[in-house]
Amino acid sequence: MTAHRVDATGAARAAYVAVVCGLTMYALADVNDTRGVALAAALLLCVPATIPALPVLYVVLALGWNLTDADSGGTTWPLTVVYVVVLGVLAVVNLQLLGRVWRRRIQHV
């Protein structure tokens, strides 16, 4: 029974990270047609880790926009990759935070 529960938990975690990455990729696939709702959803799914990371996100991602000239018709795929990687890492950090909170809650019960 435990093995099935672990498999289900691992699948749910993988699905969460995949949804965050998929929404980010969809939102930024075409820089001329940015889908703000999808990007906002991806950011909201990463909320606990996003809040302390906002200054870093702002600087790194703004630097990416400037280096690639994506806002003026430059190459956009490196920027999309950076967004996907950054938000994917934030999703993994959220999973780690959730695991710590869950373990502490179980220990105190």
KEVEXMAR-558613 format. One record per residue: residue number from 1; x, y, z of N, C-alpha, C in turn. Coordinates in nm, 2 decimals. Each point is the difference from the previous one (the first is absolute). Layout:
N
NUM X Y Z X Y Z X Y Z
...
# end
This chain:
109
1 0.08 -0.12 0.00 -0.08 0.12 0.00 0.09 0.13 0.00
2 0.11 -0.01 0.07 0.08 0.12 0.01 0.07 0.03 -0.14
3 0.03 -0.10 -0.07 0.07 0.02 -0.13 -0.10 0.07 -0.10
4 -0.13 -0.04 0.01 -0.10 0.07 -0.09 -0.01 0.15 0.04
5 0.00 0.02 0.13 -0.02 0.14 0.05 0.12 0.08 -0.04
6 0.12 -0.05 0.01 0.12 0.07 -0.05 0.00 0.03 -0.15
7 -0.04 -0.10 -0.07 -0.01 0.02 -0.15 -0.10 0.11 -0.03
8 -0.12 0.00 0.07 -0.10 0.10 -0.03 0.05 0.14 0.04
9 0.08 0.01 0.11 0.05 0.12 0.04 0.11 0.05 -0.09
10 0.08 -0.09 -0.05 0.10 0.04 -0.10 -0.06 0.04 -0.13
11 -0.11 -0.06 -0.04 -0.07 0.04 -0.12 -0.06 0.13 0.01
12 -0.06 0.03 0.12 -0.06 0.13 0.02 0.10 0.11 0.00
13 0.12 -0.03 0.06 0.11 0.10 0.00 0.05 0.03 -0.14
14 0.02 -0.11 -0.07 0.04 0.02 -0.14 -0.10 0.08 -0.09
15 -0.13 -0.03 0.03 -0.10 0.07 -0.08 -0.01 0.14 0.04
16 0.02 0.04 0.13 0.01 0.14 0.04 0.11 0.07 -0.07
17 0.12 -0.05 0.00 0.11 0.06 -0.07 -0.02 0.01 -0.15
18 -0.06 -0.10 -0.06 -0.03 0.00 -0.14 -0.10 0.10 -0.03
19 -0.10 0.02 0.08 -0.11 0.10 -0.02 0.06 0.14 0.00
20 0.09 0.03 0.10 0.06 0.13 0.01 0.09 0.02 -0.12
21 0.08 -0.09 -0.04 0.09 0.02 -0.12 -0.09 0.01 -0.12
22 -0.10 -0.08 -0.01 -0.09 0.01 -0.12 -0.07 0.13 -0.02
23 -0.05 0.05 0.11 -0.07 0.13 0.00 0.10 0.11 -0.04
24 0.12 -0.01 0.06 0.11 0.10 -0.03 0.03 0.00 -0.15
25 0.02 -0.12 -0.05 0.04 -0.02 -0.14 -0.11 0.05 -0.09
26 -0.13 -0.03 0.03 -0.11 0.05 -0.08 -0.01 0.15 0.01
27 0.02 0.06 0.11 -0.01 0.14 0.02 0.11 0.08 -0.08
28 0.11 -0.06 -0.02 0.11 0.07 -0.06 0.05 -0.06 -0.14
29 -0.09 -0.08 -0.05 0.04 -0.06 -0.13 0.02 0.10 -0.11
30 -0.08 0.10 0.00 0.01 0.11 -0.10 0.00 0.13 0.08
31 0.12 0.07 0.00 0.02 0.12 0.08 -0.10 0.11 -0.05
32 -0.04 0.00 -0.13 -0.09 0.10 -0.05 -0.15 -0.03 0.05
33 -0.02 -0.12 0.04 -0.14 -0.03 0.05 0.01 -0.07 0.14
34 0.06 0.08 0.09 0.01 -0.05 0.14 -0.13 -0.03 0.06
35 -0.01 -0.12 0.06 -0.13 -0.04 0.06 0.02 0.03 0.15
36 -0.04 0.12 0.04 0.02 0.04 0.14 -0.07 -0.08 0.11
37 -0.12 -0.05 -0.04 -0.07 -0.08 0.10 0.07 -0.13 0.03
38 0.06 -0.07 -0.10 0.07 -0.12 0.02 0.13 0.02 0.08
39 0.07 0.11 -0.03 0.12 0.04 0.08 -0.04 0.03 0.14
40 -0.11 0.07 0.02 -0.05 0.03 0.14 -0.03 -0.12 0.07
41 -0.07 -0.10 -0.07 -0.03 -0.12 0.07 0.12 -0.08 0.04
42 0.10 0.00 -0.09 0.13 -0.07 0.04 0.06 0.06 0.12
43 0.00 0.13 0.00 0.06 0.07 0.11 -0.08 -0.02 0.13
44 -0.13 0.00 -0.01 -0.08 -0.03 0.12 0.02 -0.14 0.05
45 0.02 -0.09 -0.09 0.02 -0.14 0.05 0.14 -0.01 0.08
46 0.08 0.09 -0.02 0.13 0.00 0.06 0.01 0.10 0.12
47 -0.11 0.05 0.04 -0.01 0.12 0.10 0.09 -0.01 0.12
48 0.01 -0.11 0.08 0.08 0.01 0.12 0.15 0.03 -0.04
49 0.05 -0.06 -0.10 0.14 0.02 -0.04 0.02 0.12 -0.09
50 -0.11 0.05 -0.06 0.01 0.11 -0.09 0.03 0.13 0.08
51 -0.06 0.02 0.11 0.00 0.12 0.08 0.15 0.04 0.03
52 0.08 -0.08 0.07 0.14 0.04 0.02 0.08 0.01 -0.13
53 -0.04 -0.07 -0.10 0.08 -0.01 -0.12 -0.04 0.12 -0.10
54 -0.10 0.08 0.03 -0.04 0.11 -0.09 0.11 0.09 -0.04
55 0.09 0.05 0.09 0.10 0.09 -0.05 0.10 -0.07 -0.10
56 0.03 -0.13 0.03 0.09 -0.07 -0.09 -0.07 -0.03 -0.13
57 -0.12 -0.03 0.00 -0.08 -0.02 -0.12 0.00 0.12 -0.08
58 -0.02 0.11 0.06 -0.01 0.13 -0.07 0.13 0.03 -0.07
59 0.11 -0.01 0.07 0.13 0.04 -0.06 0.04 -0.10 -0.10
60 0.00 -0.13 0.03 0.04 -0.11 -0.10 -0.08 0.00 -0.13
61 -0.13 0.01 0.02 -0.09 0.00 -0.12 0.01 0.12 -0.08
62 0.01 0.12 0.07 0.02 0.12 -0.07 0.13 0.00 -0.08
63 0.10 -0.05 0.06 0.13 -0.01 -0.07 -0.01 -0.09 -0.12
64 -0.08 -0.11 0.01 -0.03 -0.09 -0.11 -0.07 0.08 -0.12
65 -0.09 0.08 0.04 -0.07 0.07 -0.11 0.09 0.10 -0.07
66 0.09 0.06 0.08 0.10 0.10 -0.06 0.10 -0.07 -0.09
67 0.06 -0.11 0.05 0.10 -0.07 -0.07 -0.04 -0.06 -0.13
68 -0.13 -0.05 0.00 -0.05 -0.07 -0.12 -0.07 0.10 -0.10
69 -0.03 0.12 0.05 -0.08 0.10 -0.08 -0.13 -0.06 -0.04
70 -0.06 -0.09 0.09 -0.12 -0.06 -0.03 -0.12 0.10 -0.01
71 0.01 0.11 0.07 -0.11 0.09 -0.01 0.00 0.08 -0.13
72 0.11 -0.01 -0.07 0.00 0.08 -0.13 0.03 -0.10 -0.12
73 -0.05 -0.12 0.01 0.01 -0.09 -0.11 0.12 -0.09 0.00
74 0.07 0.00 0.11 0.12 -0.09 0.01 -0.04 -0.14 0.03
75 0.10 -0.09 0.03 -0.02 -0.14 0.02 -0.08 -0.01 0.14
76 -0.10 -0.09 -0.01 -0.09 -0.01 0.12 0.02 -0.14 0.07
77 0.05 -0.10 -0.07 0.01 -0.13 0.07 0.09 -0.01 0.12
78 0.11 0.07 0.00 0.08 0.00 0.13 -0.08 0.06 0.12
79 -0.07 0.10 -0.03 -0.08 0.06 0.11 -0.11 -0.09 0.05
80 -0.06 -0.07 -0.09 -0.11 -0.10 0.04 0.07 -0.11 0.08
81 0.11 -0.05 -0.04 0.07 -0.10 0.07 0.04 0.04 0.14
82 0.05 0.13 0.02 0.03 0.05 0.13 -0.12 0.01 0.09
83 -0.11 0.05 -0.06 -0.13 0.01 0.08 -0.04 -0.14 0.05
84 0.00 -0.10 -0.09 -0.04 -0.13 0.03 0.09 -0.06 0.11
85 0.13 0.01 -0.01 0.09 -0.05 0.09 -0.02 0.07 0.14
86 -0.01 0.13 0.00 -0.02 0.07 0.13 -0.12 -0.04 0.07
87 -0.12 0.00 -0.07 -0.12 -0.04 0.06 -0.01 -0.15 0.03
88 0.07 -0.08 -0.07 0.01 -0.14 0.03 0.08 -0.02 0.13
89 0.10 0.07 0.02 0.08 0.00 0.12 -0.08 0.05 0.12
90 -0.08 0.10 -0.02 -0.09 0.05 0.11 -0.10 -0.10 0.03
91 -0.05 -0.07 -0.09 -0.10 -0.11 0.02 0.06 -0.11 0.09
92 0.13 -0.03 -0.03 0.07 -0.11 0.08 0.02 0.05 0.14
93 0.04 0.13 0.01 0.02 0.06 0.13 -0.13 0.00 0.08
94 -0.11 0.03 -0.06 -0.13 -0.01 0.07 -0.03 -0.14 0.05
95 0.04 -0.10 -0.08 -0.02 -0.14 0.04 0.08 -0.03 0.12
96 0.13 0.05 0.00 0.08 -0.02 0.12 -0.05 0.07 0.12
97 -0.05 0.12 -0.01 -0.06 0.07 0.11 -0.13 -0.07 0.05
98 -0.08 -0.05 -0.09 -0.12 -0.07 0.04 0.04 -0.13 0.08
99 0.10 -0.07 -0.05 0.05 -0.12 0.07 0.05 0.03 0.14
100 0.07 0.11 0.02 0.05 0.04 0.13 -0.12 0.03 0.09
101 -0.09 0.08 -0.05 -0.12 0.03 0.09 -0.08 -0.12 0.03
102 -0.01 -0.09 -0.09 -0.08 -0.13 0.02 0.07 -0.08 0.11
103 0.13 -0.02 -0.02 0.08 -0.08 0.10 -0.01 0.06 0.14
104 0.01 0.13 0.01 0.00 0.07 0.13 -0.14 -0.02 0.06
105 -0.10 0.01 -0.08 -0.14 -0.01 0.05 -0.02 -0.14 0.05
106 0.05 -0.10 -0.07 -0.02 -0.14 0.04 0.08 -0.03 0.13
107 0.12 0.06 0.02 0.08 -0.02 0.12 -0.07 0.06 0.12
108 -0.08 0.11 -0.02 -0.06 0.07 0.12 -0.14 -0.06 0.03
109 -0.04 -0.09 -0.08 -0.14 -0.06 0.03 0.02 -0.12 0.09
# end
